[in-house]
Structure formats: structure tokens, C-alpha cells
């Protein structure tokens, strides 16, 4: 249809327009040719395939993103695992590929766009101020911060061959990497950054949108022009660049030895690898060993023999590895590309790097009259570079040596809608979005643990603030009262649990359960009622000790009361009634009194009803003001931020305030589900995109006071919340200082252990600050994955400093772990009133 339309439109075009079109096509061709004479990229196809040409040599390639890796503080066993896997990778993949190591200005375009979009719609003055501050941080990072990242490129002689090589490449590296093939847009951004230091958007040029290939070339080419006239540098208009070749490596190669090359100030480092199958390296090695052995035999002194042994022994080992372990020899080119605003600064940078490399045992040089070819080498394979360089000797290294040189030491978290929370220990930036959804990140809840002064509370407050400015609803429970100032700053409500202003009717039935169908957003009224009956008896048992058998009978009697009190129509909508429609606990007491007087129950049931009524009567007499009254929090709970003061609860004893917490948490969860159902309907019907959904966050600070082996009765609520939160866009955040308070290494009940373990197994995000020695056994028991061997020891020594912030570890269930420094501004430290 589109082709017919184009033909019909073409028939109506005037001769004058046709002439212009022919002229434009000629201009397009000329402009393409002028660019590709310098930049060897001819085209980037829709699937991200790059077409390059050097002289008559056409080539096809793709860029691959790599899974973040953190090589710091690895154990010897973990280091061996990484280097052996990389050795195997090099042996398994003989074809050309390139490693890119980039030190570029931070790119947070996605994150800035998200915040700017929020700002454009924001009406709350406080939120607007904080959003503006978050945007300022991103712009400072973009302007001042350089980040280190690494990538790989694969090459082939045809698209069909490229498809096979991509498959082989990913198979060879499957034990070490997860690869992501770059799309066309991502590839354009990559080369735009490579050539200009930042993504480039070309606008308003004459031929825009008339030729996609030209548009791509215009976006990725050096924007300031390029001049190759000088013998030892390139002039890009706004900067000068030069390339240094590493022509010799140290005699003894240590683990991660190529990392030293990335730390001498180069803007880009590239390493090209290629296994030349035309070379018979077995024969070459045999001849070399024979010659060295003969030289050793005729050596006059022990010193001379030792010098020969230094070369002979590793050569023998390579020969043995080739015969026994499939060792290969790779031809490799190591190039460091430097950039500076002036020639003087460039020369200083290059000379210092060459000197520093010499100190590490490397030999490096800057070739004269070859800088154009050096720059072009970034875009093509090892084989294609043979057309660029004549008489150049490449470095030949065994794959084992290249395996030891693994240097992809980079971790970062770049959630598109994420806010800045800190910097990883490898120098990457953390943009964190609690509600980010990926194949690995399927839910939204988190757990924070850290010793006093380790930044736990500051992180929790920061996450609370970020959810506030994102427009999400926040309900919380504060043990220490330290959230009160922040709640008031955000215009929220800080409510004392058990006060007259926070009455919750113990007999009100909240919509606590949803139907089992994962696609449904409806309340399961029957299951909510059944849960309410069980929970009400459990709450009473906290206050008044009822045996298990008594609880079963009391639950049956309570159920009878509801069916006696309500009509069948009301029971069918029991979770949706007005607050004043629910009975008060005094009315339940009167019902029990009437039932006892009626003598309608047998003796055993009557005895339980007597105990049941005694519990009710005691509760009314001792705590009338806390339990007798209709729920009156409707107006308060419409605030965006509501925090309950639970300072009266401790972790050792259970009592009336634990009952109140139990009731408040049930009500909060019911409200969160109600909000979630509304948002899910808007999302499912297309009324709201995913990015604009209003989420709900439930915060429980010092959670060990309400959830621990002595208070396992609250576990069912947490288990329900963490099981269903994803369905209704809800995130639960729990925090505690000492993890063993709620997850002890040993408990009296294996059932209790399993219940608590299941709860934390449902948590998506686990943040760990500084830990105490007493916490480590519990961490090993309940969090067996997500930690490296040395992490447990490292966490004992995490520090908090004004310069770096609080060192923490984020483990994402099913994903990666990030050791990072949570950083706060002086303003945030003042607002949060805590250490950072």
C-alpha cells in the first residue's frame, strides 16, 4: 500500500521539484562520501549491524554491552574462577573481536528527561523544590563526572557470518558474561560518545529525514571537524587527540594486568584480538624450545642459564598447555587514545602515561604519521587494520595470559526513571528506581540492615523522600520518632498509635486479600473475612492468653456474631461498608453475654465463651479509649504521607500496642490495595502509562520490634504483603539495625525459622550497611546467595565518611550485587538529622 501511495504522489510532483530531488540525491551521495572517507562506517542497520569499509575491505560488526562486574575484594578462588573463564573464552573464540574501555562524561539523559517530565506536571511546592535539586545533581554529574565502562565488538565478512559469530561468541562467554546486543539507537549513541565525548543530536540540517544513513553518519561523526595534518596528533576543532600503542608487556603478568592500562588517563582504550590459524604455533614453539635449550646447554655462567630459563620455562608451559588444554596464541593490539583541549596538555598527558606504563613494565610509543589510521582502527577489526598499517608488529600472547588480563571491572545501575543515590566502588553511578520492572526485577519490596551509624536510617529516609517526589503514597511505622521532622516537612501526618485521633475499630473487616487469579484486581471478600476472624482472635490472644483449642472455638463464635449482626446482603459486601456500619467491641461483649444467658451451647463451648468474654471485658475495661470506637482515620489516610508512631512497642514483649500495630498494618495494606486496584485498572485500560502510575510504599523502621520469633503472629500479614505487592504496585520497605534480632541463627522452632526465611526470600532489594560480628552467622544462614566470599568480612569494616558517604551493599534478588557509597548532600543530612 505504501509503495502505491509513493508512486501516486510522485506523479503529482512538478518538474522543478524533481530536479531538486535529483540535486538532493547528489548532495546526499557527496556528503556521505565526504564522511566515509574519514569515518570508515558506511551504515548502521536497523538491527544495530555496523557496515564498515577500509579501502576495498567491507566488514560487518555489532557492539555488545556487558554485564557489570566488580573485581574488587575477590577471594583467590573467585579470581581464579574469573581468569580461568576468560582464558576458556579466548580459547573458544578464535575470530576477531575488540574490547572497548571508555572513560567518558556521565550520560544521564534518560534520568534527566524523567525528572523534567515530573517537574512539568508538579504542583506541590515542596516536591518541586526537591525535584529541581535532583535535576541539579544529574546535571553536575553530567558536567563534572567521568565514568568507566567497557564493551565488546564482534566482526565478520557478511551478515550471515556475523549471526553465526554472535552465537559462538555468546556461547563461549556464557559462564562469564551476559551480553546485550546494541540496537541501532544504542549503537549511534555509542559512536557519538566515542567521537564526541557525549551523545550528539543533529537538527535542522538540509537533508534531515530524507536519508536515514546520512542522518546516522551526521549524528556519529566528529562534530567539530577533523584535521590529520599533524604528524603526532589529530585536531578535532574543540580538542586534540593522539594514540599510544602498547608494544610490550611485563615479563610476569599478574591477575587483571590490563587494568593498569585503563588507569593512565586515556579517554578510550581498545584491545583487538585475533587467532591466526595460518600460523603453526606448535612448530614455532618447538623450534624456540630447541633453540633455547641448546643455548642453555652452552651457557657459561649460572646467571646466563637463569636468564634463559626465564624465557624457556614459560615457553615450555605454553607448549604443554597447547597440547593438553587446547591453548591458543592470539595476536593482540593494545591502543590508548588520549584527548586534551590543547596540544601542550595532550603532550603532557601522553608523555606521563608512557612513563607510568614503563614503571609498570609496559613499553609504549606514539607512532608518527599514523594518527589517522590509529583513530580509524577504533571502528574496524584486527584484519581490517592490516590494510591501515604496514609493517606493524602486533603483540602475540597465549590465551592464558589474556585470561589473566580480564579488566572489565565496572558496576553501575542505570534505571531510566532512577534517582541518584551514590557511586559504586568501581566508580559507576547508581540511579535507583524501586519500581523498575525487568525480567529479573519482578517486585518492589526492600530490606535494609545496618549497625548504628552505618547509614541505614539515612538511606531509608532518602528512599522515602524519593518516593514522595515521585508522587507515590507513603504509609509508615516509626519506632524512634526520627521520621517526624521529615513527615512534617513533606506535609504528612504523624499519628500516635492508640491515640484518640487514630482509632481503628478492631471489628472492622478490611479488604486484606485479593482473588487468587493473578490477572484480577478484585478483593476476595470471603477470604478477607476469614482472615479477619483469624486475625482478630490472634490479636486478642496477644492480650489474653487463649489456648489453641480456645482460639478455634472463639473464632467460630465470632463468626456467629457477624452473621447475627449483619444481613446476608451486608455480609456479601462485608469489606466495603461504611466505618459506622461495623459493630463495636462493646456490642460483641453484649452478644456474648446474651449467648451465655441463653444456655444454647454445650458446657465445653460455654466455658470457652466465658474465657472469650473475659478477654473482651478486660480489654474494654483496661483500654477503652484505644479499642472502643469507630475507625476515624479516613481523612488522615488521604494524605500522601502518613507515619504511625510505634515508640511504645519493643521487641521483647507483646501486648496491647502490638494488637494496635497489627490492626493498623492491616488497614494500611487494605488502603494500599485499594489504591493499587484503581491504578491497575487505569494501567490495564490504557488510561495511564506505567511511568505515571501512583505507587504505594509501606515503611517499617526497626522492624525487629514488630516482626521476630517472639512475635511470629504478625508474619502472616508481611507474608501476604510481600506475596501480593507486585500485583498492586506496592513496595514494602523494612529496616533493622541488627539482622539477628529478627532472623536469629538459632530459634526454638524450625517452623518459625522457615516462616521468617520465606518472608525475606520474597524481598527484591536487600541493602546491607556496616554489620556487627553477631550478624554475620544470620546473614550466612538466611541470605546464602548474593554475597561473595569476602563480603562478610568486608561488611564488618564498612565506614561512613563526609567525603564518600556510607558504604553499603545492594543485592537484587535474581540479579546482581552492587557495593556502593550512599551519598547525601549537606541539605539532606540536615533534613534527615542522622549520619550518612
N, C-alpha and C positions, 0 to 999 in steps of 0.2 A: 504494500500500500504506500509506504513512504517513498519507494523508488518512482512509482507512478506520479505521486504528488510532485516530486522534484522535477520530473520531466515536463509536467504540465506547467509548472512555474517557470521553468527555463524557456518555454516557448513564448512567454509573455515579456521576456526581458528585451530591452531595446539594444540596438547595435552598439550604442555608446557604452552601455553597462557591460556588454560582452567584452568590449575592448579593455575596459577597466579590470574585468575579471582576469583576462589573459595577462594584463600587466601585473596584477596582484600575484598570480601564479608564478610569474617570472621573478617577482620580488621575493616571494616565499622561497623559491629554489635558491636564489642568490644568498639570501640571509641564512638559510640552512647550511649552505656550503661554506660560508664565511665562519660560521660557528664550528662546524665539524672539522675544519682544517686545523683548529686549535684543540677543541674538545673532542676526543675520539668517540663520543657517544652519538650514535645516529638516531636512536629511538628508544623510548621506554614504552613497551606494550601494555595493554590493559591489565594483564595478569602480573605485571611487575617485571617481566623479562626485559633485560637490557641488551640492546644490539649495539656493538662497537665495531669500529673499523680502524685498523692501523695499516697504512699502505693498502695492500690488497687482502689483508687478513681480516675476515669477518669472524665475529665471536658473539656468543650468547651467554648471558650470565644472570644471576639473581643475587640479591642481598638477603642475608638471613640475620634476624635478631636472635640473641642467645638468652637462655635462662640466667638470671642473676646468680653469681657465685660469690661466696665470701671465704677467702683463703686465710684470713687472719685467725690465729689461735687454733689451727687444726692440730690434732694429735699426729704422731708419727704414722699411726695406722691409717688415718684419714688422708694424710699427704700421699702415702704410697698408693692408696686406692685411686686418688685423682690422677697422679702422674702415670700410673700403670694403665689407667683407662685411656689417657691421652696418647700414650705410646701405642696401645692397641688400635686406637682411632687412626693414627698416622700410618700404621702398617696396613690397615684395612682399606684405606682410601688412597690410591696412587695418583689420582688425577690432580690437575691444578686447582688450588684454592688460595684465597687470600684472607689474612686476618687484618682487621682494621682496629686500631686503638685510637680513640678520639678524645682530646681534651678541648671541649667547646663550651661556649657560654650556655648556661642553663636555658632550656626551652620549656616554658610552661604556658604555651599558648592556649591549650585546652582548659587549663585551670583558670587562667585569666578570663577567658570567654564565659565560663560558668559563673564566676563571681560577678562579672559585668552584667550578665543577664539577670542575676539576683538583684543587683543594685537598681537596675532599670525599673523593677517592679516593687521595690521595697518601700513601705510606708512607715515602718516603725523607726523612729529616730535612733534609738539605741542600736538596733540591728544594723541600720545603715552606717553608723559610725564604725562598728566592728567589721562589717564587710569591706568598707573603704580601707581599713587598716590591713586586712588580709590581702587585699589587692596591692597595697603598697609593698608588702613583703614580697609578693611574687615579682613585682617589677624590680625590686632591689636585687633579688636572686638572678633575674634575667640579665640585669645590667652588670653585676659585680662577680657572679659566681661561675666558675668553670667546673664542669662535671666530666668524669671519666666514664666512657662506655666503650664496649667492644662489639664487633660484628664480624661476619664472615661473608665471603662471596664465592660462588661456585661458577665454573666456566665450562663451556662445551662448544663444539663446532656447528651444532644445529639445535633447533628447539627440541627435536625428538631425543637427541643425545642428552640434552640438558635435563629433560624429565627423568631419564634413567639415572643420571648422575645425582640428581637431588635425592632420589630414593636411596641410592647407595650411600650417599653422604649421611643422610639421617639415620640409616641403619647402623653405619659404622660408629656414629657418635651417640647412639641412643642411651648408652649407660652413663653418659657424662652430661649431655645437653638435652634440653628441649628447644627445638628450633622453631622460629616463626618466619615464614616466607613473607617478605615485604610486598605490600600491594603497590600499585603504580603510584598512588599518592605518597605512600611512605618512602618509596624509592626516590621520588622527586625531592622530598624534604631532606633525605639523607645526602644527596648530591648537592643540594642547595647549601646545606650546612658545610659540607666538605669544601665547597668552592668559595663560600662567603662568610662562614662562621655562624650563620643563622638562617632560618627559612626565609626565602625571598618570594614576594608576591609582585608579579609584573602586571601593571594595569595600564589601560589606555594606549597601548601601542597600536599602530595602524592595522595590523593583521590579526588582532586578537579574535579568537573563536573561529577563524577561518581555516586554521590548520593546527590540529592538536599536537603534531610532532614539533612544529616550530614553537608553539606555546610552551611545551615542555622544555625545549632547549633554552628558550629565553629565561625560563624560571631557574634553571640549574647552572647556567653558565656564570663565570665570574662577572659580577655586576659592574665593577669599576674598570673593565677592560683589562688587557694583559699585554705585557711587553717582555719579550725574551731576548732583547739585545745584549744585556749584560752577560758576562761570562760566568758569574758565580751567584747570581740571584735572579729572581723574576719580579717585575714591577706590576702590581695589581691595582695601581691607582691610589687605593687607600691603605696599602700595606706592601711589604716586601717579603718574599719567601725564598727559602733555599732548602735543598735536600742534602742530607748527610747519609752516606752508605756505611753500614757496619760490615767490614770486610774480614774481621777475625774475631773469634770468641775466646773466652778464657780457656786454659787447658783443662781446668777442673770446673765442671758445670754443676751448680748447686740446684736444689729444688726451686722452681719458679724463677729461674735465672733471667728470663727475658723481661720480667717485671722491672728490672733495673733500667732497661732501655726506655720504658714508658715514663720514667721519673726524672728525665734530664731537660724538661721544658719544651719538648716537641709538641706541636699542635696536633699532628697526626703521626702515627707510626703504622707502617704496613709491613707485613711479612708474607712473601709469596712462597708457596711450596709446590714442588713437582717431583714426581719419581720418574726418572728417565729409564724406560725399560730397554732402550738400545744399549745401555751400558751394562757390561758383565762385571758387576762389583765383586762377585765371588772370586773371579780370576784376578782382578786388581788387588784384592786384599791378600790373596795367596802370594802374589809376586812381592807385595810390600812386606809381608811377614818373612818371606825367604830372604829378602834383601836386608832387613833389619836384624834378623838372626845371624846372618853372615857378618854384618858389621859388628855385632856384639861379640861374636867369637874372636874377631881380630882386634877388638878394643884393647888398648894398652893399660888403661887405668880403671879402677873401680868407679870413679866418678863418671868416666865416659860410658861405662856399661850402664850405670844408673840412668844417665840421660837417655840412652837408647831404650832402656826398659820403660821409661815414662811414655814412650810412643808405641813400643812393641806390645805391652800388656793390654792397653785398651783396644789396639787393633786386633789382637787375638780374640778378645772378648766379643768384638763386633762380628768377627768371622764365625765364632761359636754360636752367637745369637742368630745369625742368618741361617745357619744350618739346623738349629734346634728350635728356634722360636719365630721363624719367619721374619727376621729383622730386614728392614729395607733402608736404603740410603736415599735421602731426599736432597734435592737442590733447593736452596732457600735464599731469598734476598731479603735483607733487613734494611728498611729505609725510614729515616726520621725526617719529617717535613716540618720546618720551623717557620714562624711568621712573626713579624715585628713591624711597628709603624714607621721606623726609619732604618736606613742601611746600617748606620752605626750600631743601633740596638740589635739588629739581626746578626751582624758580625760578632758582637759580644756574646750573644746567646749561643751561636754555633760554636765559637771557639771554647766557650766554657763547657758546653756539652761534650765536645771531643776530648777535652781534658778530663772531665769527670768520668767519661767512659773508659779512658785509659787507666784511670785509677781502679776501675772495676775489672780490668783485664781484657777489655774490648779494644779493638783497633777500628777507628772510623775515619772517614775522609769526605771532603766535599769535592766532587768532580767538576772541573771547569768545562764550559761549553756544552754541558749536558743537562742543564737545569730544565729545559723544556721537556726533554724525554723523561727526566725524573718525575716531573709533575704529571705527565700523561700516564706514567706507569701505574698511578693510583686507580685507573679505570679499566685496566686490562690484565690478562693472566700472565703467568711466567713465560709461556710460549710466545705470546704476542710481544712481550718485551724484548725477545730476541731480535725482533725487527727494529726495535728502537735503539738497542745498544750493541755495539760491535766490539768484539774483543774483551768484553767484560767477563771476569771470572766470578762465578757465583759460589756461595758457601755450600759445601757438601757436608751433611750431618746425618748420623744414624737416627732413626725414628725414636730410639730410646732417649737420645739427647733432647730431641724436640718434645718428647713427652715430659721430661723434667722441666721444660721451659714453659709449661702452662701458665698463662698470665691473665686469664680472664677473671680478674679479681674486681668484681663490680656488683653491688647490690643497690637497688633503688626501688621505690614504689611510686608509680606514676598513675594514680587513679584519675581519670579525666575530670571528675567532679570533686576531687580531693582538695583538702586544705593542707597547708604546710604545717607539719608537726615536728620536723627535725631533719637530721643528717645521719646517714648510716656511717659505720666505722670505715667503710671503703670510700667514703666521700660522696655517695649518691644522696639525692634528695628524697624525702618521704612526703608524698602528697596522699593523704589517707582519707578514704570515704568509707565510713562504716556500712553504708548501704550499697556498696558496689556489688554487682552481681556478675559472676563469671562461671565457667564450668567447674572451677574449684571452690569458689566462694559462694555458698548456697544459702547462707543465713546471716543474721546481722547481730548476734549477741557477742559479748566480750567479757573477759575476766581479767582483773588487774591485781597483781600481788607484788608487794614490795615492803621492805623493812622501813621503819620510821626514818624520815629524811631522805628516802630514796626516790621521791618524786611521784609516788603513787597517787596521792590526793590531787596534786597539781595536774597530772595527766587526766584524771577523771573530771576535774573542773574544766579543763581545756576541751575535752570531748563534749561535755555538757554545753559549753559556750558555742562550739561549732554547730551542734545540733540546733541550738536556739537561732543562730543567724541563718541556718539553712531553712528555717521555718517549721521545724518539727516540734511536736508536742513532747513535753518532758514531765514525767512523774518521778519522784524520788523519795528516798528514805535516808535521813541524815542522823547518824548516831552522835557525832561530836558537836554539831551546831556550826561547823565551819563553812557550810554552804549558804548560811543565812544571808550574808552580805551579797553574795553573787546573785542569789534568788531575788533579793530586793532591787539590785541594780538592773536586773532584767525585767522588772515589773511583775514578778511572780508572787505566789502566795506561799508563806512559810507557816505551816499549820502544826500545832502541838497535838500529837496523837492522844486521844482520850479527853480532849477539852470540849467545852460546850459547843464551840464553833466547828468541831469535827465529829459530830455524832454520826455513827454508822449503825443502822439497825441490824442486830445480829440475825434477825429472822427474814431480812430481805434477800430474795433469790436473784442473784446476778447471773447474767449470761456468760458463764465461765467456760463452756465447752462449745466447740463447733462441730458440725456434722463430719463424719469420717471421710467423706468424699473430698479429695484434695482440690477439686475444681470448684467446690461450693464455698460460698461465703456466708452461709446461714448459721444461726445459733441452733445448737442441739438442745432444745428446751427440756426434753425428758432427761437427758444425761446431765444437764446443768442442775436440774432439780435433785437428781440422785446424788450428785456430787455435793450439793449444798447440804443435804441431810447428813451425809457422812462428815463433812467439814464442821458442821455445827456441833455434832456430838464430840468430834475430836477437840474442838475449842473448849467445850465445857469440861472435857476430861483433863485439859491443861490446868484448869482452875480447881476442879473437884475430881478426885481420883475415882473413876469408874472402871470396873474390870472390863475385859474384852467382851465377856458374855453380856454384861450390863449395857455396854455400848450398843450391841446388836439389838437388844430389846428396846432400848431407849430410842434408837433410830426408827424402829417400827412404830413406836408410839408417836414420835414427832411427825412421821408421815401421816398417821391417822389425824393428827391435829390439823394439818394443812387441808386435807380432804374434807374435814368437818368445817373448816373456816371459810373455804372458797367454794364457789360454784364450779361445775365442770368446765364452763367456758373460761373462767378465770384461770383454772389450772392449766388449760391448753396454752395460755399466754403468760405463764407464771413469771417469766423473766422480764416482761415488758410492762408491768403495772406501774402506776404512779407510786411514789415513795409512801404516801399516806394510806395506800391500799393494803400495805403489808401489816401483819399483826405485830404488836409489841411483845416483848418477853413477859411482861406482866399478864398479857392475855393468855400466853401459853401456860403460865403458872395457874391462872384461874381454870383453864381447861383441865389441867392435871388434878386440881382439887375436885372439880366436878366428877371426873372419871373415878377418882378414889372413892368418892361418896356413893357412886352408882353401884359399886361392888360387882362390876361386869367382867372383871378379869380374874383369872385364877391366882392362887396365892403367890406362885413364883413370879409372875408378871407384875402382880401388885407390889411385891417387895421392890422390884426394880423401879417401878413408877414412884414409889416413896423416895428412893435414893435420887432419882431423876429430879423430883420436885424439890428435894432438899438442896441439890446443887443449884437449881434455878433460884430458889428463895435466898440462898446465901449470896449468890451473885447480885441479886436485886438489892438486898439489904446493905451489902458492903460497897457496891459500886453503882448505885442507882444513877448517878449523873453521867456515867460513862456508857451505860447499856440500855437505859430506858428512854426511848425517843426515836423519832423518825430520822432517817438519813437526811442531813441538811447541807450536804456539800455540793449540791448541783451548781450553784453559782460559782463557787471557788474552783470547781473542777473544770470549768470552761476556760480558765486561764491557760496560757500556753505553758507556763512553768508552775508546777505545784510540788512542794517539797514537804514531807512529813518529818517532824522532829520525833525521833525514837530514842532520845537520850536516856530514857528511863529503863531501857532494856539492856540486859547484859548477857554474856554468853554462857553463864553457868546455871542460872535459874530460869524456870519457866513460870509464867504467871499471867495475871490479867492483861498486862501490856503485850505479851506475846499473842494473846487472843485478839487484841485490837489490831496488832500488826497483820495477823492472819486475815482479818476482815478487810482491812484497808488494802492489802495486796490483792485480794480477790476482787474488790471493787475497781481498783486501778486496772487490773487485767481486763475486766469486763468493759470498761470505758475504752481501753486501748483497742480491744477487738471491735467495738462499735465504730470507732474512728477508722480502723483498718478495713472493715467491711465497706464503709462508704467510699474509701479511696480505691479499694479493689474494684468496686463496681464502676467507678469513674475510669479506671485504667482499662478494665475489660471492655467497656463500651466505647473506648477511644476518646472520652471526654478529657482525659489527662494523659500526657506522655509520662514515661517512667521517671524522668528527671524532675517532674513537677509534683509528684505525689508527696503528700504530707505524712511523714512517718511518726511513729511514737517511740520514745525511748524511756525505759524504766530503769532507774538507777538505785542500787542498793550499796551504800558505802558501809565499810566494816561489816560485811555480810555475815561474818562468822558469828555475830551476836544473834542472828535470827535463823541461821542455817548451819547446823553442826550435828554431830552424832547424838547430842543430848536433846536436840530439837528437830528430830527427823520428821515430825508431823508436818512441817512446812515444805518438805521435799516434794510432795505431790504437786503443789502449786508451781514451784520452779520447774519441775519436770514438764508440766503442761505448757508453761510459757515458752520454754526453750524448744519444745517439740513443735509448737504451732506458730512461733513468732514470724517465721519467714512468710507464711501464708497471708499475714495481715500487716506486713510492713512494720513489724515491731522489733526493736532491738533491746535486749536486756543487758545492762552493764553492772557487773558485780565487782566489788573491790574488797581486799583484806590485806592487813599487814603481813601476818604470818599464816602461810597456807596450811600449816599443820593444825591450826585451831579448828578448821572446818574439814580438813582432809588428813586426819591423823594416820601415821604409819600403821598403827595397830588399833583396832577397836574390838569391843566385845562381841560384835555381831558382824558376820560376813555379809548379811543382808543389808546392813547399814552401809558397809563399805561399797557394796555394789550399787546401791541407790545413789550415793554421792558421786561415785565414779561415772555413772551414767549421765548425771546432770552435767558434769564438766566435760564429758565426751561430746555433748551437744553444742558446746560453745565454739563459735567460729574463730574468735580472736583471743589469744592469750598473751597478755603483756606481763613481763616479769622485770621488776626493778631489782635493786640490791636485795639479796636473800641472806637470811641467817643460816648458820650451820644446822640448826634444828629443822629447817625447812627442806633441806636437800633430800633426805630419805623419802618424804612425802611426794616431792616433785618426781623423783625417780619412779615411785610406785604408781602415781595417778597420771603422770604425763610421760609415758615411756618413749614417745616419738616427738620429733620436733627439736630435740636438743642434740648437739654434738658432744663428743666425749669430754671436751674441756669446758663446755658451757657451765656445768655445775660449779666447777672451781672458779671460773671467771665471775659468775654472778655474786659470789661472796665478796668480791672486790670492786664491784661497780661503784662509781663515785658520782657525786653531784657537784658541779662547779659553776660559778657565774659565767665562765667563758664558754663551756661546752654544753651545759645543761645536765640532765640526768641520763646516765647510760641505762638502756633498757633493751630487752629482747622481745620482739613481737613474733609469735609463732601463729601462723594462719593454718588452721586445720585443713589438711588435704593439699596445702600449698607449701610456701617457702617460709623460712625464718629470716628475720632482719635484726641485726644488732645495731642499735641507733642511739643517737643522743636527742632526747626530747628537749627542745629549746623554747624558751619563753622570753618575751620582751620585758623590760623593766615595768612597763604598764601592766602587763599580765601578772607579773609577780605581785604587784601591789594589789591588784584586784583579787587574786586568788588567796592572798595572805598566807602563803606557805612557801616551803623551799622548792626549788626547781632543779 
